[in-house]
């Protein structure tokens, strides 16, 4: 079972995503800001992080940048979510290491497709891949 960390300061979005993703067999955990997400990432192996850009404490881009400083080989895939439609943010997120960027409001079918592709990419590109600790 693949473990996904849902990181968004909006509890309604976390509830919706968790409900849908768990119905598709994913194991989901939640964080309400970037700092909480980084703390959870230190203690568990996540296959993917679904990460909001605009959050208190640390924004999504700052989280990705801090993940990039980690020397561990099993860094999770990151899919950024944002209501910001600007091209610059997308370029920054992808350059920092995000696998994909989803626009809010999102289409759940597109979210599922993006997550599937990101997890497939992780499996094929990481020599130390494992789905759960």
N, CA, C and O atoms as CSV, one atom per row, in Angstrom:
chain,resi,resn,atom,element,x,y,z
A,1,UNK,N,N,0.850,-1.178,0.000
A,1,UNK,CA,C,0.000,0.000,0.000
A,1,UNK,C,C,0.896,1.242,0.000
A,1,UNK,O,O,1.789,1.364,0.839
A,2,UNK,N,N,0.667,2.134,-0.910
A,2,UNK,CA,C,1.490,3.333,-1.021
A,2,UNK,C,C,1.004,4.406,-0.062
A,2,UNK,O,O,-0.191,4.691,0.022
A,3,UNK,N,N,1.954,5.001,0.664
A,3,UNK,CA,C,1.644,6.011,1.671
A,3,UNK,C,C,1.805,7.404,1.048
A,3,UNK,O,O,2.832,7.719,0.448
A,4,UNK,N,N,0.764,8.226,1.207
A,4,UNK,CA,C,0.755,9.589,0.685
A,4,UNK,C,C,0.563,10.553,1.845
A,4,UNK,O,O,-0.284,10.341,2.712
A,5,UNK,N,N,1.366,11.620,1.847
A,5,UNK,CA,C,1.198,12.693,2.827
A,5,UNK,C,C,0.456,13.841,2.155
A,5,UNK,O,O,0.930,14.405,1.169
A,6,UNK,N,N,-0.712,14.182,2.697
A,6,UNK,CA,C,-1.534,15.281,2.199
A,6,UNK,C,C,-1.207,16.518,3.016
A,6,UNK,O,O,-1.426,16.543,4.227
A,7,UNK,N,N,-0.682,17.545,2.358
A,7,UNK,CA,C,-0.258,18.745,3.073
A,7,UNK,C,C,-1.030,19.946,2.532
A,7,UNK,O,O,-0.806,20.395,1.408
A,8,UNK,N,N,-1.939,20.449,3.355
A,8,UNK,CA,C,-2.748,21.606,2.957
A,8,UNK,C,C,-3.290,22.235,4.237
A,8,UNK,O,O,-3.679,21.524,5.163
A,9,UNK,N,N,-3.314,23.556,4.288
A,9,UNK,CA,C,-3.845,24.228,5.476
A,9,UNK,C,C,-5.368,24.256,5.503
A,9,UNK,O,O,-5.962,24.652,6.506
A,10,UNK,N,N,-6.001,23.843,4.420
A,10,UNK,CA,C,-7.463,23.787,4.361
A,10,UNK,C,C,-7.925,22.372,4.723
A,10,UNK,O,O,-7.718,21.439,3.947
A,11,UNK,N,N,-8.550,22.206,5.900
A,11,UNK,CA,C,-8.956,20.856,6.317
A,11,UNK,C,C,-9.967,20.218,5.374
A,11,UNK,O,O,-9.977,18.995,5.232
A,12,UNK,N,N,-10.821,21.015,4.722
A,12,UNK,CA,C,-11.808,20.460,3.795
A,12,UNK,C,C,-11.128,19.785,2.605
A,12,UNK,O,O,-11.560,18.721,2.161
A,13,UNK,N,N,-10.084,20.394,2.100
A,13,UNK,CA,C,-9.357,19.803,0.975
A,13,UNK,C,C,-8.699,18.499,1.410
A,13,UNK,O,O,-8.723,17.512,0.674
A,14,UNK,N,N,-8.112,18.492,2.602
A,14,UNK,CA,C,-7.486,17.262,3.099
A,14,UNK,C,C,-8.521,16.141,3.247
A,14,UNK,O,O,-8.247,14.993,2.896
A,15,UNK,N,N,-9.695,16.471,3.760
A,15,UNK,CA,C,-10.753,15.469,3.944
A,15,UNK,C,C,-11.195,14.896,2.598
A,15,UNK,O,O,-11.333,13.681,2.458
A,16,UNK,N,N,-11.416,15.751,1.620
A,16,UNK,CA,C,-11.848,15.298,0.289
A,16,UNK,C,C,-10.784,14.405,-0.341
A,16,UNK,O,O,-11.080,13.310,-0.818
A,17,UNK,N,N,-9.545,14.886,-0.337
A,17,UNK,CA,C,-8.467,14.100,-0.941
A,17,UNK,C,C,-8.288,12.764,-0.235
A,17,UNK,O,O,-8.140,11.727,-0.882
A,18,UNK,N,N,-8.300,12.791,1.070
A,18,UNK,CA,C,-8.114,11.553,1.833
A,18,UNK,C,C,-9.214,10.549,1.511
A,18,UNK,O,O,-8.934,9.373,1.275
A,19,UNK,N,N,-10.451,11.004,1.501
A,19,UNK,CA,C,-11.582,10.125,1.212
A,19,UNK,C,C,-11.439,9.463,-0.156
A,19,UNK,O,O,-11.602,8.250,-0.288
A,20,UNK,N,N,-11.138,10.256,-1.155
A,20,UNK,CA,C,-11.003,9.720,-2.515
A,20,UNK,C,C,-9.797,8.793,-2.622
A,20,UNK,O,O,-9.914,7.681,-3.137
A,21,UNK,N,N,-8.650,9.239,-2.143
A,21,UNK,CA,C,-7.433,8.443,-2.293
A,21,UNK,C,C,-7.501,7.130,-1.509
A,21,UNK,O,O,-7.033,6.099,-1.992
A,22,UNK,N,N,-8.071,7.159,-0.320
A,22,UNK,CA,C,-8.203,5.915,0.441
A,22,UNK,C,C,-9.173,4.949,-0.233
A,22,UNK,O,O,-9.013,3.734,-0.125
A,23,UNK,N,N,-10.177,5.483,-0.928
A,23,UNK,CA,C,-11.099,4.597,-1.657
A,23,UNK,C,C,-10.390,3.918,-2.835
A,23,UNK,O,O,-10.870,2.906,-3.345
A,24,UNK,N,N,-9.255,4.470,-3.268
A,24,UNK,CA,C,-8.438,3.871,-4.329
A,24,UNK,C,C,-7.266,3.061,-3.766
A,24,UNK,O,O,-6.381,2.646,-4.514
A,25,UNK,N,N,-7.262,2.839,-2.463
A,25,UNK,CA,C,-6.280,1.956,-1.869
A,25,UNK,C,C,-5.007,2.601,-1.359
A,25,UNK,O,O,-4.087,1.896,-0.945
A,26,UNK,N,N,-4.930,3.917,-1.378
A,26,UNK,CA,C,-3.757,4.595,-0.836
A,26,UNK,C,C,-3.906,4.762,0.675
A,26,UNK,O,O,-5.017,4.905,1.185
A,27,UNK,N,N,-2.797,4.743,1.370
A,27,UNK,CA,C,-2.762,5.030,2.802
A,27,UNK,C,C,-2.398,6.500,2.943
A,27,UNK,O,O,-1.319,6.905,2.512
A,28,UNK,N,N,-3.265,7.303,3.531
A,28,UNK,CA,C,-3.051,8.749,3.591
A,28,UNK,C,C,-2.843,9.228,5.021
A,28,UNK,O,O,-3.488,8.761,5.960
A,29,UNK,N,N,-1.932,10.163,5.152
A,29,UNK,CA,C,-1.725,10.888,6.392
A,29,UNK,C,C,-1.769,12.366,6.043
A,29,UNK,O,O,-1.651,12.741,4.876
A,30,UNK,N,N,-1.940,13.207,7.064
A,30,UNK,CA,C,-2.153,14.627,6.821
A,30,UNK,C,C,-1.194,15.496,7.611
A,30,UNK,O,O,-0.720,15.126,8.685
A,31,UNK,N,N,-0.921,16.671,7.040
A,31,UNK,CA,C,-0.199,17.737,7.731
A,31,UNK,C,C,-0.868,19.045,7.326
A,31,UNK,O,O,-1.313,19.199,6.188
A,32,UNK,N,N,-0.936,19.994,8.275
A,32,UNK,CA,C,-1.644,21.246,7.997
A,32,UNK,C,C,-0.718,22.385,7.599
A,32,UNK,O,O,-1.188,23.474,7.272
A,33,UNK,N,N,0.593,22.153,7.623
A,33,UNK,CA,C,1.531,23.178,7.151
A,33,UNK,C,C,2.855,22.518,6.776
A,33,UNK,O,O,3.057,21.328,7.019
A,34,UNK,N,N,3.738,23.291,6.191
A,34,UNK,CA,C,5.000,22.756,5.706
A,34,UNK,C,C,5.916,22.233,6.794
A,34,UNK,O,O,6.593,21.222,6.604
A,35,UNK,N,N,5.945,22.905,7.924
A,35,UNK,CA,C,6.807,22.468,9.012
A,35,UNK,C,C,6.349,21.113,9.565
A,35,UNK,O,O,7.165,20.225,9.810
A,36,UNK,N,N,5.044,20.971,9.756
A,36,UNK,CA,C,4.507,19.693,10.217
A,36,UNK,C,C,4.813,18.593,9.200
A,36,UNK,O,O,5.130,17.467,9.584
A,37,UNK,N,N,4.723,18.908,7.920
A,37,UNK,CA,C,5.032,17.931,6.877
A,37,UNK,C,C,6.475,17.459,6.979
A,37,UNK,O,O,6.741,16.258,6.915
A,38,UNK,N,N,7.402,18.387,7.136
A,38,UNK,CA,C,8.816,18.014,7.233
A,38,UNK,C,C,9.086,17.133,8.452
A,38,UNK,O,O,9.898,16.210,8.384
A,39,UNK,N,N,8.414,17.412,9.553
A,39,UNK,CA,C,8.571,16.580,10.747
A,39,UNK,C,C,8.074,15.156,10.483
A,39,UNK,O,O,8.713,14.189,10.898
A,40,UNK,N,N,6.944,15.026,9.799
A,40,UNK,CA,C,6.405,13.701,9.495
A,40,UNK,C,C,7.303,12.949,8.521
A,40,UNK,O,O,7.479,11.736,8.640
A,41,UNK,N,N,7.866,13.664,7.565
A,41,UNK,CA,C,8.736,13.039,6.569
A,41,UNK,C,C,9.993,12.472,7.225
A,41,UNK,O,O,10.553,11.487,6.742
A,42,UNK,N,N,10.435,13.079,8.309
A,42,UNK,CA,C,11.607,12.569,9.027
A,42,UNK,C,C,11.341,11.215,9.681
A,42,UNK,O,O,12.269,10.434,9.890
A,43,UNK,N,N,10.075,10.935,10.004
A,43,UNK,CA,C,9.767,9.733,10.774
A,43,UNK,C,C,9.152,8.604,9.959
A,43,UNK,O,O,9.115,7.467,10.428
A,44,UNK,N,N,8.670,8.883,8.755
A,44,UNK,CA,C,8.018,7.859,7.941
A,44,UNK,C,C,8.445,7.971,6.489
A,44,UNK,O,O,8.869,9.025,6.017
A,45,UNK,N,N,8.319,6.858,5.805
A,45,UNK,CA,C,8.620,6.817,4.382
A,45,UNK,C,C,7.329,7.030,3.598
A,45,UNK,O,O,6.403,6.224,3.691
A,46,UNK,N,N,7.270,8.096,2.840
A,46,UNK,CA,C,6.115,8.386,1.996
A,46,UNK,C,C,6.512,8.186,0.541
A,46,UNK,O,O,7.598,8.587,0.123
A,47,UNK,N,N,5.638,7.573,-0.211
A,47,UNK,CA,C,5.883,7.417,-1.641
A,47,UNK,C,C,5.661,8.741,-2.363
A,47,UNK,O,O,6.313,9.033,-3.365
A,48,UNK,N,N,4.722,9.546,-1.836
A,48,UNK,CA,C,4.358,10.790,-2.509
A,48,UNK,C,C,3.855,11.806,-1.490
A,48,UNK,O,O,3.250,11.456,-0.477
A,49,UNK,N,N,4.122,13.061,-1.787
A,49,UNK,CA,C,3.582,14.167,-1.003
A,49,UNK,C,C,2.726,15.007,-1.933
A,49,UNK,O,O,3.199,15.487,-2.963
A,50,UNK,N,N,1.469,15.180,-1.567
A,50,UNK,CA,C,0.561,16.070,-2.285
A,50,UNK,C,C,0.578,17.363,-1.487
A,50,UNK,O,O,0.030,17.429,-0.387
A,51,UNK,N,N,1.209,18.392,-2.043
A,51,UNK,CA,C,1.649,19.563,-1.283
A,51,UNK,C,C,1.041,20.857,-1.802
A,51,UNK,O,O,1.220,21.216,-2.966
A,52,UNK,N,N,0.329,21.547,-0.940
A,52,UNK,CA,C,-0.210,22.865,-1.285
A,52,UNK,C,C,0.923,23.881,-1.338
A,52,UNK,O,O,1.900,23.763,-0.599
A,53,UNK,N,N,0.797,24.870,-2.202
A,53,UNK,CA,C,1.818,25.912,-2.270
A,53,UNK,C,C,1.640,26.946,-1.158
A,53,UNK,O,O,2.582,27.244,-0.423
A,54,UNK,N,N,0.436,27.485,-1.043
A,54,UNK,CA,C,0.203,28.614,-0.140
A,54,UNK,C,C,-0.261,28.129,1.234
A,54,UNK,O,O,-1.422,27.770,1.429
A,55,UNK,N,N,0.691,28.130,2.186
A,55,UNK,CA,C,0.394,27.677,3.546
A,55,UNK,C,C,1.145,28.550,4.544
A,55,UNK,O,O,2.138,29.191,4.198
A,56,UNK,N,N,0.664,28.568,5.783
A,56,UNK,CA,C,1.407,29.272,6.827
A,56,UNK,C,C,2.658,28.474,7.226
A,56,UNK,O,O,2.782,27.298,6.884
A,57,UNK,N,N,3.540,29.091,7.919
A,57,UNK,CA,C,4.779,28.542,8.470
A,57,UNK,C,C,5.812,28.329,7.364
A,57,UNK,O,O,6.788,29.076,7.299
A,58,UNK,N,N,5.631,27.345,6.500
A,58,UNK,CA,C,6.485,27.141,5.324
A,58,UNK,C,C,5.579,26.887,4.128
A,58,UNK,O,O,4.662,26.070,4.215
A,59,UNK,N,N,5.819,27.571,3.017
A,59,UNK,CA,C,5.005,27.292,1.840
A,59,UNK,C,C,5.528,26.043,1.127
A,59,UNK,O,O,6.584,25.513,1.474
A,60,UNK,N,N,4.789,25.593,0.145
A,60,UNK,CA,C,5.145,24.369,-0.556
A,60,UNK,C,C,6.507,24.412,-1.221
A,60,UNK,O,O,7.237,23.421,-1.207
A,61,UNK,N,N,6.853,25.539,-1.798
A,61,UNK,CA,C,8.156,25.671,-2.449
A,61,UNK,C,C,9.293,25.551,-1.430
A,61,UNK,O,O,10.318,24.931,-1.713
A,62,UNK,N,N,9.116,26.135,-0.263
A,62,UNK,CA,C,10.124,26.019,0.792
A,62,UNK,C,C,10.272,24.572,1.271
A,62,UNK,O,O,11.373,24.123,1.590
A,63,UNK,N,N,9.159,23.855,1.317
A,63,UNK,CA,C,9.219,22.443,1.710
A,63,UNK,C,C,10.025,21.649,0.683
A,63,UNK,O,O,10.888,20.852,1.052
A,64,UNK,N,N,9.749,21.861,-0.591
A,64,UNK,CA,C,10.488,21.149,-1.642
A,64,UNK,C,C,11.979,21.465,-1.558
A,64,UNK,O,O,12.820,20.576,-1.688
A,65,UNK,N,N,12.292,22.725,-1.341
A,65,UNK,CA,C,13.703,23.119,-1.254
A,65,UNK,C,C,14.387,22.438,-0.073
A,65,UNK,O,O,15.531,21.999,-0.188
A,66,UNK,N,N,13.702,22.347,1.048
A,66,UNK,CA,C,14.292,21.667,2.216
A,66,UNK,C,C,14.427,20.170,1.981
A,66,UNK,O,O,15.386,19.552,2.442
A,67,UNK,N,N,13.480,19.590,1.272
A,67,UNK,CA,C,13.595,18.172,0.916
A,67,UNK,C,C,14.811,17.942,0.029
A,67,UNK,O,O,15.484,16.917,0.136
A,68,UNK,N,N,15.084,18.902,-0.845
A,68,UNK,CA,C,16.234,18.799,-1.735
A,68,UNK,C,C,17.557,18.826,-1.001
A,68,UNK,O,O,18.567,18.360,-1.528
A,69,UNK,N,N,17.567,19.367,0.207
A,69,UNK,CA,C,18.785,19.413,1.013
A,69,UNK,C,C,19.041,18.089,1.723
A,69,UNK,O,O,20.136,17.856,2.235
A,70,UNK,N,N,18.024,17.217,1.754
A,70,UNK,CA,C,18.167,15.916,2.393
A,70,UNK,C,C,18.965,15.000,1.476
A,70,UNK,O,O,18.660,14.885,0.289
A,71,UNK,N,N,19.976,14.356,2.017
A,71,UNK,CA,C,20.841,13.513,1.197
A,71,UNK,C,C,20.322,12.086,1.037
A,71,UNK,O,O,20.958,11.273,0.365
A,72,UNK,N,N,19.185,11.771,1.639
A,72,UNK,CA,C,18.648,10.415,1.515
A,72,UNK,C,C,18.237,10.108,0.087
A,72,UNK,O,O,17.785,10.990,-0.642
A,73,UNK,N,N,18.397,8.851,-0.310
A,73,UNK,CA,C,18.107,8.498,-1.702
A,73,UNK,C,C,16.625,8.255,-1.952
A,73,UNK,O,O,16.201,8.266,-3.108
A,74,UNK,N,N,15.838,8.040,-0.938
A,74,UNK,CA,C,14.437,7.685,-1.136
A,74,UNK,C,C,13.515,8.866,-0.900
A,74,UNK,O,O,12.527,8.757,-0.174
A,75,UNK,N,N,13.832,9.961,-1.498
A,75,UNK,CA,C,12.994,11.149,-1.385
A,75,UNK,C,C,11.661,10.889,-2.074
A,75,UNK,O,O,11.633,10.360,-3.185
A,76,UNK,N,N,10.561,11.252,-1.429
A,76,UNK,CA,C,9.253,11.007,-2.054
A,76,UNK,C,C,9.032,11.905,-3.261
A,76,UNK,O,O,9.631,12.975,-3.375
A,77,UNK,N,N,8.177,11.462,-4.146
A,77,UNK,CA,C,7.726,12.307,-5.245
A,77,UNK,C,C,6.876,13.419,-4.643
A,77,UNK,O,O,6.207,13.211,-3.631
A,78,UNK,N,N,6.898,14.584,-5.252
A,78,UNK,CA,C,6.113,15.715,-4.765
A,78,UNK,C,C,5.235,16.225,-5.893
A,78,UNK,O,O,5.713,16.528,-6.986
A,79,UNK,N,N,3.943,16.314,-5.610
A,79,UNK,CA,C,2.996,16.939,-6.527
A,79,UNK,C,C,2.479,18.186,-5.823
A,79,UNK,O,O,1.826,18.100,-4.783
A,80,UNK,N,N,2.777,19.337,-6.396
A,80,UNK,CA,C,2.360,20.622,-5.824
A,80,UNK,C,C,0.946,20.950,-6.286
A,80,UNK,O,O,0.587,20.721,-7.441
A,81,UNK,N,N,0.148,21.491,-5.365
A,81,UNK,CA,C,-1.191,21.989,-5.685
A,81,UNK,C,C,-1.191,23.498,-5.453
A,81,UNK,O,O,-0.629,23.978,-4.469
A,82,UNK,N,N,-1.821,24.240,-6.359
A,82,UNK,CA,C,-1.857,25.684,-6.178
A,82,UNK,C,C,-3.068,26.312,-6.857
A,82,UNK,O,O,-3.527,25.845,-7.900
A,83,UNK,N,N,-3.570,27.366,-6.252
A,83,UNK,CA,C,-4.612,28.174,-6.874
A,83,UNK,C,C,-3.986,29.283,-7.706
A,83,UNK,O,O,-4.686,29.991,-8.430
A,84,UNK,N,N,-2.674,29.436,-7.606
A,84,UNK,CA,C,-1.926,30.433,-8.374
A,84,UNK,C,C,-1.726,29.915,-9.790
A,84,UNK,O,O,-1.054,28.906,-9.999
A,85,UNK,N,N,-2.300,30.596,-10.747
A,85,UNK,CA,C,-2.217,30.113,-12.122
A,85,UNK,C,C,-0.972,30.618,-12.846
A,85,UNK,O,O,-0.806,30.379,-14.042
A,86,UNK,N,N,-0.102,31.314,-12.124
A,86,UNK,CA,C,1.076,31.891,-12.753
A,86,UNK,C,C,2.085,30.855,-13.233
A,86,UNK,O,O,2.341,29.856,-12.562
A,87,UNK,N,N,2.643,31.110,-14.389
A,87,UNK,CA,C,3.639,30.233,-14.993
A,87,UNK,C,C,4.926,30.183,-14.178
A,87,UNK,O,O,5.569,29.136,-14.098
A,88,UNK,N,N,5.307,31.310,-13.571
A,88,UNK,CA,C,6.557,31.368,-12.809
A,88,UNK,C,C,6.570,30.388,-11.633
A,88,UNK,O,O,7.580,29.731,-11.384
A,89,UNK,N,N,5.464,30.291,-10.921
A,89,UNK,CA,C,5.391,29.366,-9.789
A,89,UNK,C,C,5.555,27.926,-10.259
A,89,UNK,O,O,6.261,27.139,-9.628
A,90,UNK,N,N,4.912,27.585,-11.353
A,90,UNK,CA,C,5.035,26.228,-11.897
A,90,UNK,C,C,6.487,25.915,-12.258
A,90,UNK,O,O,6.994,24.836,-11.953
A,91,UNK,N,N,7.134,26.853,-12.899
A,91,UNK,CA,C,8.531,26.666,-13.291
A,91,UNK,C,C,9.401,26.506,-12.045
A,91,UNK,O,O,10.271,25.635,-12.004
A,92,UNK,N,N,9.172,27.339,-11.032
A,92,UNK,CA,C,9.950,27.254,-9.792
A,92,UNK,C,C,9.735,25.911,-9.098
A,92,UNK,O,O,10.692,25.296,-8.629
A,93,UNK,N,N,8.493,25.457,-9.031
A,93,UNK,CA,C,8.188,24.193,-8.358
A,93,UNK,C,C,8.855,23.024,-9.077
A,93,UNK,O,O,9.454,22.163,-8.432
A,94,UNK,N,N,8.760,22.984,-10.380
A,94,UNK,CA,C,9.370,21.897,-11.145
A,94,UNK,C,C,10.895,21.956,-11.056
A,94,UNK,O,O,11.555,20.923,-10.945
A,95,UNK,N,N,11.449,23.162,-11.106
A,95,UNK,CA,C,12.900,23.311,-10.991
A,95,UNK,C,C,13.401,22.889,-9.612
A,95,UNK,O,O,14.512,22.376,-9.485
A,96,UNK,N,N,12.587,23.102,-8.583
A,96,UNK,CA,C,12.974,22.737,-7.218
A,96,UNK,C,C,12.867,21.230,-6.972
A,96,UNK,O,O,13.445,20.714,-6.015
A,97,UNK,N,N,12.129,20.524,-7.835
A,97,UNK,CA,C,12.048,19.078,-7.680
A,97,UNK,C,C,10.646,18.493,-7.660
A,97,UNK,O,O,10.492,17.286,-7.471
A,98,UNK,N,N,9.623,19.311,-7.848
A,98,UNK,CA,C,8.267,18.762,-7.929
A,98,UNK,C,C,8.152,17.924,-9.201
A,98,UNK,O,O,8.738,18.254,-10.231
A,99,UNK,N,N,7.395,16.850,-9.111
A,99,UNK,CA,C,7.154,15.998,-10.268
A,99,UNK,C,C,6.091,16.606,-11.168
A,99,UNK,O,O,6.151,16.480,-12.391
A,100,UNK,N,N,5.108,17.273,-10.546
A,100,UNK,CA,C,3.996,17.858,-11.284
A,100,UNK,C,C,3.381,18.971,-10.447
A,100,UNK,O,O,3.617,19.069,-9.243
A,101,UNK,N,N,2.587,19.809,-11.110
A,101,UNK,CA,C,1.867,20.891,-10.437
A,101,UNK,C,C,0.401,20.800,-10.858
A,101,UNK,O,O,0.085,20.799,-12.047
A,102,UNK,N,N,-0.485,20.723,-9.871
A,102,UNK,CA,C,-1.926,20.670,-10.115
A,102,UNK,C,C,-2.560,22.010,-9.778
A,102,UNK,O,O,-2.200,22.645,-8.786
A,103,UNK,N,N,-3.498,22.435,-10.602
A,103,UNK,CA,C,-4.214,23.689,-10.358
A,103,UNK,C,C,-5.453,23.437,-9.529
A,103,UNK,O,O,-6.171,22.458,-9.729
A,104,UNK,N,N,-5.692,24.358,-8.574
A,104,UNK,CA,C,-6.931,24.359,-7.796
A,104,UNK,C,C,-7.865,25.375,-8.424
A,104,UNK,O,O,-7.397,26.417,-8.883
A,105,UNK,N,N,-9.144,25.124,-8.463
A,105,UNK,CA,C,-9.772,23.871,-8.054
A,105,UNK,C,C,-9.369,22.762,-9.019
A,105,UNK,O,O,-9.176,23.002,-10.210
A,106,UNK,N,N,-9.245,21.551,-8.493
A,106,UNK,CA,C,-8.754,20.454,-9.306
A,106,UNK,C,C,-9.865,19.481,-9.656
A,106,UNK,O,O,-10.884,19.379,-8.973
A,107,UNK,N,N,-9.628,18.782,-10.733
A,107,UNK,CA,C,-10.492,17.697,-11.164
A,107,UNK,C,C,-9.920,16.422,-10.546
A,107,UNK,O,O,-8.748,16.110,-10.756
A,108,UNK,N,N,-10.724,15.687,-9.791
A,108,UNK,CA,C,-10.210,14.539,-9.045
A,108,UNK,C,C,-9.646,13.465,-9.962
A,108,UNK,O,O,-8.693,12.780,-9.591
A,109,UNK,N,N,-10.219,13.302,-11.163
A,109,UNK,CA,C,-9.664,12.329,-12.105
A,109,UNK,C,C,-8.255,12.725,-12.523
A,109,UNK,O,O,-7.382,11.871,-12.676
A,110,UNK,N,N,-8.038,14.014,-12.707
A,110,UNK,CA,C,-6.705,14.500,-13.066
A,110,UNK,C,C,-5.735,14.308,-11.897
A,110,UNK,O,O,-4.568,13.977,-12.108
A,111,UNK,N,N,-6.207,14.512,-10.683
A,111,UNK,CA,C,-5.376,14.285,-9.499
A,111,UNK,C,C,-4.941,12.819,-9.449
A,111,UNK,O,O,-3.762,12.528,-9.246
A,112,UNK,N,N,-5.882,11.903,-9.632
A,112,UNK,CA,C,-5.567,10.470,-9.599
A,112,UNK,C,C,-4.578,10.084,-10.702
A,112,UNK,O,O,-3.648,9.313,-10.462
A,113,UNK,N,N,-4.774,10.610,-11.888
A,113,UNK,CA,C,-3.859,10.331,-13.000
A,113,UNK,C,C,-2.460,10.861,-12.702
A,113,UNK,O,O,-1.469,10.174,-12.951
A,114,UNK,N,N,-2.377,12.067,-12.175
A,114,UNK,CA,C,-1.090,12.679,-11.852
A,114,UNK,C,C,-0.369,11.899,-10.756
A,114,UNK,O,O,0.838,11.674,-10.842
A,115,UNK,N,N,-1.099,11.491,-9.737
A,115,UNK,CA,C,-0.506,10.698,-8.657
A,115,UNK,C,C,0.006,9.359,-9.202
A,115,UNK,O,O,1.113,8.931,-8.874
A,116,UNK,N,N,-0.798,8.712,-10.024
A,116,UNK,CA,C,-0.383,7.441,-10.618
A,116,UNK,C,C,0.889,7.573,-11.424
A,116,UNK,O,O,1.784,6.733,-11.326
A,117,UNK,N,N,0.973,8.622,-12.220
A,117,UNK,CA,C,2.182,8.853,-13.025
A,117,UNK,C,C,3.394,9.144,-12.143
A,117,UNK,O,O,4.489,8.644,-12.400
A,118,UNK,N,N,3.196,9.946,-11.116
A,118,UNK,CA,C,4.309,10.286,-10.223
A,118,UNK,C,C,4.817,9.050,-9.499
A,118,UNK,O,O,6.027,8.872,-9.353
A,119,UNK,N,N,3.912,8.199,-9.045
A,119,UNK,CA,C,4.325,6.987,-8.345
A,119,UNK,C,C,5.013,6.007,-9.295
A,119,UNK,O,O,5.954,5.314,-8.907
A,120,UNK,N,N,4.549,5.955,-10.513
A,120,UNK,CA,C,5.185,5.103,-11.518
A,120,UNK,C,C,6.596,5.616,-11.813
A,120,UNK,O,O,7.529,4.828,-11.966
A,121,UNK,N,N,6.742,6.932,-11.891
A,121,UNK,CA,C,8.052,7.542,-12.124
A,121,UNK,C,C,9.003,7.218,-10.983
A,121,UNK,O,O,10.173,6.913,-11.214
A,122,UNK,N,N,8.504,7.282,-9.750
A,122,UNK,CA,C,9.344,6.988,-8.592
A,122,UNK,C,C,9.819,5.549,-8.641
A,122,UNK,O,O,10.994,5.263,-8.411
A,123,UNK,N,N,8.907,4.655,-8.940
A,123,UNK,CA,C,9.242,3.229,-8.964
A,123,UNK,C,C,10.294,2.932,-10.032
A,123,UNK,O,O,11.200,2.129,-9.807
A,124,UNK,N,N,10.177,3.571,-11.180
A,124,UNK,CA,C,11.106,3.268,-12.272
A,124,UNK,C,C,12.435,3.989,-12.140
A,124,UNK,O,O,13.426,3.553,-12.726
A,125,UNK,N,N,12.484,5.088,-11.384
A,125,UNK,CA,C,13.713,5.878,-11.355
A,125,UNK,C,C,14.521,5.744,-10.074
A,125,UNK,O,O,15.661,6.207,-10.026
A,126,UNK,N,N,13.971,5.128,-9.034
A,126,UNK,CA,C,14.669,5.086,-7.762
A,126,UNK,C,C,15.199,3.690,-7.465
A,126,UNK,O,O,14.423,2.738,-7.391
A,127,UNK,N,N,16.513,3.556,-7.293
A,127,UNK,CA,C,17.070,2.249,-6.997
A,127,UNK,C,C,16.730,1.772,-5.578
A,127,UNK,O,O,16.910,0.594,-5.269
A,128,UNK,N,N,16.253,2.651,-4.731
A,128,UNK,CA,C,15.965,2.250,-3.347
A,128,UNK,C,C,14.478,2.315,-3.053
A,128,UNK,O,O,14.078,2.453,-1.897
A,129,UNK,N,N,13.658,2.216,-4.085
A,129,UNK,CA,C,12.212,2.325,-3.917
A,129,UNK,C,C,11.671,1.208,-3.029
A,129,UNK,O,O,12.033,0.040,-3.168
A,130,UNK,N,N,10.803,1.604,-2.125
A,130,UNK,CA,C,9.952,0.685,-1.395
A,130,UNK,C,C,8.717,1.456,-0.973
A,130,UNK,O,O,8.803,2.639,-0.642
A,131,UNK,N,N,7.560,0.789,-0.983
A,131,UNK,CA,C,6.307,1.516,-0.816
A,131,UNK,C,C,5.964,1.834,0.617
A,131,UNK,O,O,5.196,2.766,0.857
A,132,UNK,N,N,6.486,1.117,1.572
A,132,UNK,CA,C,6.201,1.446,2.963
A,132,UNK,C,C,7.318,0.917,3.835
A,132,UNK,O,O,8.010,-0.025,3.450
A,133,UNK,N,N,7.508,1.519,5.026
A,133,UNK,CA,C,8.616,1.086,5.885
A,133,UNK,C,C,8.415,-0.301,6.446
A,133,UNK,O,O,9.265,-0.797,7.186
